[in-house]
Amino acid sequence: MKNKGVTSRALIIALLLIPLNSYWIAMMELIHNSGRSTNISLFFNSIFTLLFLLILNICFRCLSSKLALSHQELLVIYMMVNISSGIVGHDMMQILVPSLGHAFQFATAENEWKVLFWNEIPSWLTINNEQVLKDYYQGGSTFYTTSHLLGWISPILWWSLFISVLLFVTLCLNVVLRKQWADTERLSYPIIQLPLEMTTPKADLFRKKLFWIGFSIAALIDLLNGLSAVFPSFPYLPIKVHRYRIVNEPWSGMGSFPLSFYPFVIGMGFFIPLDLSFSCWFFFLFWKILMVVNSAFGTGGLSRFPFIKEQASGGYIALCLIAVWLSRKHLGNVWSKVITSSAAIQAHHQLDDADEPMRYRTAVLGVIIGIVLIVLFCFQGGMSVGVALTFFGLYFVIVTAVTRMRAELGTPVHDLHFSGPDEILVRFIGSRRLRTGNLTMFSLFWFINRAYRSHPMPHQLEGLKMAERTQIESRKLVWAMILAAVVGSIAGFWALLTASYQHGMREHAFGREPWERLSKWLVISSETDYPAALFTSIGFVLTILLSMMRLRFLWWPLHPAAFAITTTWGMHLVWSCLFISWLAKLIILRYGGLKTHTTVIPFFLGLIMGEFVVGGFWTIISVISGMETYRFWVIRRLIDLYLVC
């Protein structure tokens, strides 16, 4: 069957949608704060776009079957929009762009930034033109003036090149690991279930009553709450996040105790393996208990105990190394394929890569060349070669762990706040031993290390899996993904700068964070943080031990990934939803069996779709009208309830 996936019209439609999608995200997330699509694993803007294309496709099919897009073409467009969404997302370019001029615009005699690090900031990567920055932060202007365009041209080109090379390296890593994870270990890729079901040629999902029941429940909740936000006379259903705080000691030590009801999280949680969904709420309670113990007994002056973010970073590193260890045979075969001649490969029947998205030799060479280019970029920016190699070595370890976690488990959130390679290196080495040039580049790379929620690497791998499931030619798809990265980077700059010059960035937190941290590193010059380094190592060791128990004993209920991900802000919000989905799935499997489980799947897909469609609609209303509308995910005002025990 001739492939109809990566076609000219699919590429053209995707390239037209990418700038529009980037502008939607920029306005929605950065300007109006009406939604945070790229905070979660499954981007609701991409699902909304895919549904819009499906509706248009029905109209095209009524006119002529030749005009209609195939389900493969629809998925190619979806994949490209996904990658571009990650680039312009909450944890990438929305952090990069506000930070590029912040150190110059907000330097004062009091903070002494000019003396501390101005000379170390690469001029070709940042903006220091006073008028260009003034219009950017104050707003009421336009990006389309000669001075603004010329002022930004150098950072746009260099950072777009850097992002494109970075994502090319992650794509090559995905190619190397794909066969092991998809074919040998048979990971389930839960997050791709909804787009695949939406685009099946027979559209079976939309014919099932349970789907529309789930859709209606989620849609009605967001419709009523959305109307209440615009017209306060409408009733509001207070089912989102309530934060309970116990004022008595030692229970006050746990901080807030959130309870929430997000239909889309319950829907996504149903596709998570039972052991992980159990482990998510179990370890959430485990961390809270540790905080109560700390409050009750004290920890000898360790004010940051139990060092949650430090243990999380150690856990993520361990998750990657465990995945590499399980893949050691495959990786050995890949390396043999790289260094062995073609004749020898055929003679010894070595690993066949004829059907892979790239030849393994090409992929490995791409990783090497890409890392060399990244290190050269860092060196030109003022970072030493050894520090750059260590920094990006740790970076690729963390993003590979995130990608593996998504492919195996499909958690709705996977943020890792303030625990990237920059924090790890300062933690173990100390800011005193790292030159100002290294620390300054750490600050410029804050946009790829702040939390990892919108990183495109998992979307690349999931795209390759969807291609395998739907017979899309993966080698053409690789080029489509590279094109999406390049165009998405430029479109991201265009969207963010267009919106910012119109509405103003003022003193946005994303721009402030890296430079205030750099100032702290330089003013309070630190040595090795031994307690933090110790607990990073403890997190690493505990994750390894949990993995060994899981591999050795089939009955072991605790998943090592949950140990790391339940430390995060996102899991703090959704743990109770995962408890609901875990309980529902447990009851269905125990009393209804696998057949009933399969039957109710459309209901949970409907919960996801209903919230995404109506929630996405409210964000579009906000972008068009400029007014404040309902935000179904991460609401603006959390409700605090204080309890006395």
Helices and strands as residue ranges (DSSP letters): H 8-25, I 26-31, G 37-39, H 44-63, H 71-87, H 93-99, H 102-105, H 113-116, G 118-120, G 123-125, H 130-138, H 146-179, I 180-184, G 190-192, H 193-198, G 204-207, H 209-230, E 242-246, G 251-254, E 257-259, H 263-269, H 274-297, H 308-326, H 328-339, H 342-348, H 360-381, H 385-408, H 421-429, G 431-433, H 436-444, G 445-448, H 457-470, H 474-503, H 509-523, H 530-552, H 560-565, H 569-591, H 593-625, E 639-643
